[in-house]
Amino acid sequence: MMCRPIKIQMEDDVALDLDRIRAVRVLGRGALGTVFLVTAATGGRLPPLFALKVFDKRSATKPHALRRARWELSLLSRLSAAPRDHPHPHPFLPSLLGCVETPDLLAWAIPFCSGGDLHALRRSLSPSDEEAFSPAATRFYLSEIVVGLTHLHSIRVAYRDLKPENILLRSSGHIMLADFDLSRHLPPRSITASSPPPPLPSDNIRRPLRKLTRVFSLGAADNQIKQARLARVSPAGRRRTSSSSISHSDAEERSFSFVGTEEYVAPEVVRGEGHGFAVDWWALGILAYELAYGRTPFRGRNRKETFRNVLTRPPLFPGRRRTDLTDLIERLLVKDPERRLGFTGGAEEVKGHPFFHGVKWELLPEVARPPFMAPVIDEEEEVEQERSNNERAMGFDVRDYFKGLRQREPTVPPSRSSESLEDF
Ligand SMILES: Nc1ncnc2c1ncn2[C@@H]1O[C@H](COP(=O)(O)OP(=O)(O)OP(=O)(O)O)[C@@H](O)[C@H]1O
């Protein structure tokens, strides 16, 4: 089959050759695509294992699904393009390893995160949802997320889908924000101040790694960080929300589409007022709450109740003890976006909150022992063994995977993705 590369701005050639890669297994299925663990033929520029997100053009009944897939790809390309002042891939954002388009598929490769996602990790640690991460672990993850958001905002991109399921964990234990199909470029006038990306070193660069305690000033209680083996738990499906865009003459400045995951949607989005970068700071508040307390603060019995809570209720904290974390959450969960932490001062304002006091932001990627490390996976070894045992039996071709799906479902019903992305 002819595979044609997508024209995107990259310094290196990123065209993937589907004849030279084999899928080992499906890593996950989302509203937009299926993600595979993939191995490439030896000798190329690709790592031995990587993730391949594949968008099946034939199963998408709505044109905006393809548009979203293309947007995600173009953003990844942009994140990977190395401007002179920031020459390495961002440590907490994915880099684009390659991409390919066929008449049926649009596929792109990003680094494989063997640690699963934060939602699965939290559930594996506390299945009852009662306990959650320690303050130190919460601070570590929030800090890395803030650095990722700082960079996105600096290139005028609002993420709009911050939630634990989209925070993947690399084998190093550091985070990688994933899933950018809901993100949106916001033109300058809508921008709340956001600082330029810090000159973070790539995690490809060999440097002496640092201990968590040298990057964070940890209190005694915070030192009780436990090592945990990660269970591969499928993230519980949380409904993503997407309904009609609200038309507005000012639409160039702000986004008026109604997207996100119910429990993470900001009040201004519920009210249909249009939104800017402050939606990400709101979502950071929800995430901070969920990481610390094991549940989101405004969840109701149904969508209507959740939204009512989002609009009217203050977050309530178990035990009512006031801490820097509860203060941070309250300031991020201010209903009026213009009074929300981060609106006026951007990421620097968030970083300056006392909860983050002592965080050495530029050293974060060098923390050698993050709170949780993924179990050492020997998939790479397995792949190598299989490869030497029997080259032809190794894995499967992603094109065959989708052909097989189509044969089993001759008339493809509207997919979950096309339903949930309706009218975007
Ligand atoms: N780089 C990666 N490494 C490991 N697993 C990954 C990677 N990227 C994605 N996954 C897995 O695949 C799942 C689906 O990926 P992703 O969220 O990007 O797809 P999507 O179709 O955009 O989903 P959504 O419905 O959230 O929009 C993720 O939840 C995750 O479990």
The ligand as an ORCA input file, in Angstrom:
! r2SCAN-3c Opt
* xyz 0 1
  N       2.244      7.231     24.601
  C       1.460      6.318     25.164
  N       1.999      5.321     25.906
  C       1.186      4.403     26.515
  N      -0.155      4.394     26.401
  C      -0.739      5.353     25.673
  C       0.025      6.360     25.016
  N      -0.818      7.201     24.374
  C      -2.054      6.739     24.627
  N      -2.025      5.627     25.399
  C      -3.192      4.854     25.863
  O      -4.202      4.910     24.887
  C      -5.396      5.489     25.426
  C      -6.085      6.339     24.358
  O      -5.191      7.364     23.959
  P      -5.691      8.861     23.726
  O      -6.305      9.372     24.992
  O      -4.580      9.649     23.140
  O      -6.791      8.591     22.615
  P      -8.071      9.414     22.279
  O      -8.795      8.660     21.213
  O      -7.711     10.828     21.927
  O      -8.838      9.348     23.654
  P      -9.914     10.302     24.286
  O     -11.202      9.580     24.220
  O      -9.485     10.532     25.714
  O      -9.848     11.537     23.459
  C      -4.926      6.286     26.632
  O      -5.931      6.382     27.597
  C      -3.759      5.462     27.130
  O      -4.224      4.408     27.949
*
